[in-house]
Amino acid sequence: MTTLDRRRPDGTFSANDTVTHAVIEDLVTANRILAGEGVLDAFGHISVRDPHDPGAFFLSRSRSPELVETRDIMRFDLEGNVLEGEGKPYLERVLHAAILAARPDVNSVVHHHAPSVLPFAVADVALRPVFHLGAVMGTQVPVWDSQDGFNDTSLLVSDLDMARSLAQTLGAEPSCLLARHGAVCAGPDIRQAVFIAICMRDNAEVLMNALRLGTPSYLTAGEIRQAAAKHDGGAPVARAWEYWARRCS
């Protein structure tokens, strides 16, 4: 299998390739973290934009996230065409392509079916932040429904028209629900995207439990804005990444 390992004959990397190698290693770690934390299982995936080419991104070949290795990583353009790497790609790679094409501010996308989040993709109950870390998923998570414009489908976002429609519903938000399917999370870098996905999972669990007890106390718009800003990269995200990476090692 052709890989994206660009080591020189002496085993070292050029400056550009050192950055690329680090991004790919983070992508492998991100797959392991999200699997270890129960956000991804046999299904779901995470991508990251090529740091040297905004018109391309990295994503594993079609493999369960917990098993992803460096040699599984492929490179795609923003229509989901394979540029480098070998193997069967995910059908839903166009989901990543369309969001990255529509959002220059986004450099990493997660698509997941976290069990705590799925009820909010099925029931007519809004997924809103109810604790401070939940603020990173946005004020109120929009819902994209493939029935709107596409009628009955397999629910897989496997063509560009569907993917672009999803990207439009996501808009400028950090997350979006896919009706009867799952969710997407979008971040400015891979570690923030992982952080958003895990906090979305946690917020959904807390909200579900609160709804069983009575009427939840939701975060105000001001609380969401300030709490999200406190957890937009920096030390908190680095601290969480180190913790999650250790747990999955």
C-alpha positions as CSV (number, residue, x, y, z in Angstrom):
1,M,0.0,0.0,0.0
2,T,1.2,3.5,-0.9
3,T,1.5,5.6,2.3
4,L,1.9,9.3,3.1
5,D,5.2,8.7,4.9
6,R,7.5,11.1,3.3
7,R,10.7,10.3,5.2
8,R,13.9,10.9,3.3
9,P,16.4,8.1,2.8
10,D,18.2,9.0,6.0
11,G,14.9,8.7,7.9
12,T,14.4,12.5,8.5
13,F,11.7,14.8,7.2
14,S,11.9,18.1,5.4
15,A,10.4,21.1,7.3
16,N,7.1,20.9,5.4
17,D,6.9,17.1,5.8
18,T,7.7,17.3,9.5
19,V,4.5,19.4,9.9
20,T,2.5,17.0,7.7
21,H,3.8,14.0,9.6
22,A,2.7,15.6,13.0
23,V,-0.8,16.4,11.6
24,I,-1.2,12.8,10.4
25,E,0.0,11.5,13.8
26,D,-2.6,13.7,15.5
27,L,-5.2,12.3,13.1
28,V,-4.4,8.8,14.1
29,T,-4.5,9.8,17.8
30,A,-7.8,11.5,17.3
31,N,-9.3,8.4,15.8
32,R,-8.1,6.4,18.9
33,I,-9.3,9.0,21.4
34,L,-12.8,9.3,19.9
35,A,-13.1,5.5,19.8
36,G,-11.8,5.2,23.3
37,E,-14.3,7.8,24.6
38,G,-17.2,6.1,22.9
39,V,-17.9,8.9,20.4
40,L,-17.0,6.7,17.5
41,D,-17.3,2.9,17.4
42,A,-17.1,0.7,14.4
43,F,-18.4,3.6,12.4
44,G,-17.8,7.4,12.2
45,H,-14.7,9.3,11.1
46,I,-12.5,12.4,11.5
47,S,-10.6,14.4,9.0
48,V,-8.0,17.2,9.0
49,R,-7.1,19.8,6.4
50,D,-3.7,19.5,4.7
51,P,-1.6,22.2,6.5
52,H,0.2,23.0,3.2
53,D,-2.8,22.8,0.9
54,P,-6.2,24.2,2.0
55,G,-7.8,22.5,-1.0
56,A,-7.0,19.0,0.4
57,F,-7.6,17.0,3.5
58,F,-6.5,13.8,5.2
59,L,-8.9,11.0,6.2
60,S,-8.4,7.3,7.0
61,R,-9.3,4.6,4.5
62,S,-12.5,2.9,5.4
63,R,-11.6,1.3,8.7
64,S,-12.9,1.3,12.3
65,P,-11.4,4.3,14.1
66,E,-9.9,2.3,16.9
67,L,-7.8,0.4,14.4
68,V,-6.6,3.4,12.3
69,E,-2.8,3.5,11.7
70,T,-0.6,6.0,9.9
71,R,-0.5,3.8,6.8
72,D,-4.3,4.0,6.6
73,I,-4.4,7.8,6.0
74,M,-5.4,9.0,2.5
75,R,-5.4,12.5,1.0
76,F,-8.4,13.9,-0.8
77,D,-9.5,17.1,-2.6
78,L,-12.5,19.1,-1.6
79,E,-14.8,17.0,-3.8
80,G,-13.7,13.8,-2.1
81,N,-11.4,12.6,-5.0
82,V,-8.4,10.6,-3.9
83,L,-5.1,12.4,-4.3
84,E,-2.8,10.1,-2.4
85,G,-3.0,6.8,-0.6
86,E,-4.6,3.4,-1.4
87,G,-7.5,1.5,-0.1
88,K,-11.3,1.8,-0.1
89,P,-12.3,5.3,1.1
90,Y,-15.3,6.0,3.3
91,L,-18.5,6.6,1.3
92,E,-19.1,9.7,3.4
93,R,-15.7,11.4,2.7
94,V,-17.8,14.0,0.7
95,L,-19.3,15.1,4.0
96,H,-15.8,16.2,5.1
97,A,-15.0,17.7,1.6
98,A,-18.2,19.8,1.5
99,I,-17.8,21.2,5.0
100,L,-14.1,22.0,4.5
101,A,-14.9,23.7,1.2
102,A,-17.7,25.8,2.7
103,R,-15.8,26.7,5.9
104,P,-12.3,28.2,5.5
105,D,-12.2,28.6,9.2
106,V,-12.6,24.9,9.8
107,N,-9.7,22.5,9.6
108,S,-11.1,19.3,11.1
109,V,-14.5,17.6,10.9
110,V,-15.9,14.7,13.0
111,H,-18.9,12.6,11.9
112,H,-20.2,10.5,14.7
113,H,-23.2,8.5,16.0
114,A,-22.6,8.9,19.8
115,P,-25.4,7.0,21.6
116,S,-26.2,9.9,23.9
117,V,-26.5,12.3,21.0
118,L,-28.7,10.1,18.7
119,P,-32.0,10.6,20.7
120,F,-31.7,14.3,19.8
121,A,-31.4,13.4,16.2
122,V,-34.7,11.5,16.5
123,A,-36.9,13.3,19.0
124,D,-38.3,16.8,18.6
125,V,-36.2,18.1,21.5
126,A,-33.5,20.7,20.9
127,L,-29.9,19.9,21.9
128,R,-28.8,23.0,23.9
129,P,-25.9,23.6,26.3
130,V,-26.8,22.8,29.9
131,F,-23.3,22.9,31.4
132,H,-20.2,25.0,30.8
133,L,-18.3,22.6,28.5
134,G,-21.4,22.0,26.4
135,A,-21.1,25.6,25.3
136,V,-18.5,24.6,22.6
137,M,-21.1,22.8,20.6
138,G,-23.0,26.1,19.9
139,T,-26.1,27.9,21.1
140,Q,-28.6,25.5,19.7
141,V,-27.5,22.7,17.4
142,P,-29.2,22.9,14.0
143,V,-30.8,19.8,12.5
144,W,-30.3,18.7,8.9
145,D,-32.9,16.4,7.5
146,S,-32.1,14.5,4.3
147,Q,-35.8,14.3,3.5
148,D,-35.7,18.0,2.7
149,G,-34.8,17.9,-0.9
150,F,-33.7,14.3,-1.2
151,N,-36.7,12.3,0.0
152,D,-36.0,8.7,0.9
153,T,-32.3,7.8,1.0
154,S,-30.0,5.4,2.9
155,L,-29.3,8.4,5.2
156,L,-25.6,8.1,4.3
157,V,-24.2,11.4,3.1
158,S,-22.5,9.8,0.2
159,D,-22.9,12.4,-2.6
160,L,-21.8,15.9,-3.0
161,D,-25.3,17.4,-3.3
162,M,-26.3,16.0,0.1
163,A,-23.0,17.0,1.6
164,R,-23.3,20.5,0.4
165,S,-26.8,20.7,1.7
166,L,-25.6,19.5,5.1
167,A,-22.8,22.1,5.1
168,Q,-25.3,24.8,4.4
169,T,-27.4,23.8,7.4
170,L,-24.3,23.6,9.6
171,G,-23.6,27.2,8.5
172,A,-21.2,29.0,10.9
173,E,-21.9,26.6,13.8
174,P,-19.5,24.2,15.4
175,S,-22.0,21.3,15.3
176,C,-25.1,20.0,13.6
177,L,-27.4,17.0,14.0
178,L,-28.3,14.7,11.1
179,A,-31.9,13.6,11.5
180,R,-32.2,9.9,12.2
181,H,-28.5,9.5,11.6
182,G,-26.0,11.2,13.8
183,A,-24.0,14.5,14.1
184,V,-21.1,16.5,12.7
185,C,-18.6,18.7,14.7
186,A,-16.3,21.2,13.1
187,G,-13.3,22.8,14.6
188,P,-10.4,25.2,13.7
189,D,-8.0,22.4,14.4
190,I,-8.1,18.7,15.0
191,R,-7.8,18.9,18.8
192,Q,-10.6,21.4,19.1
193,A,-12.8,19.3,16.8
194,V,-12.2,16.3,19.2
195,F,-13.0,18.5,22.2
196,I,-16.3,19.7,20.7
197,A,-17.3,16.1,19.8
198,I,-16.6,14.8,23.3
199,C,-18.3,17.8,25.0
200,M,-21.3,17.3,22.8
201,R,-21.5,13.7,23.9
202,D,-21.3,14.8,27.6
203,N,-23.8,17.6,27.2
204,A,-26.3,15.2,25.6
205,E,-26.0,12.8,28.5
206,V,-26.5,15.6,31.1
207,L,-29.4,17.1,29.2
208,M,-31.1,13.6,28.8
209,N,-30.8,13.0,32.6
210,A,-32.1,16.5,33.4
211,L,-35.1,16.1,31.1
212,R,-36.0,13.0,33.2
213,L,-36.0,15.0,36.3
214,G,-37.9,18.1,35.1
215,T,-37.2,21.3,33.2
216,P,-33.5,21.8,32.5
217,S,-31.7,25.1,33.3
218,Y,-30.1,26.0,30.0
219,L,-27.1,28.2,29.6
220,T,-27.9,31.8,28.7
221,A,-26.5,33.3,25.4
222,G,-23.9,35.2,27.4
223,E,-22.8,32.2,29.4
224,I,-22.5,30.2,26.1
225,R,-20.4,32.9,24.5
226,Q,-18.1,33.3,27.5
227,A,-17.8,29.6,28.4
228,A,-17.1,28.7,24.7
229,A,-14.3,31.3,24.5
230,K,-12.6,29.9,27.6
231,H,-12.4,26.5,25.9
232,D,-11.5,27.5,22.4
233,G,-8.1,26.0,22.1
234,G,-5.3,26.9,24.5
235,A,-4.4,25.2,27.8
236,P,-7.9,23.6,28.5
237,V,-7.9,21.7,25.2
238,A,-4.3,20.7,25.5
239,R,-5.0,19.4,29.0
240,A,-8.0,17.4,27.8
241,W,-6.1,16.0,24.7
242,E,-3.2,14.8,26.9
243,Y,-5.7,13.1,29.3
244,W,-7.7,11.4,26.5
245,A,-4.6,10.4,24.6
246,R,-3.2,8.7,27.7
247,R,-6.5,6.9,28.3
248,C,-6.4,5.4,24.8
249,S,-2.7,4.5,24.7
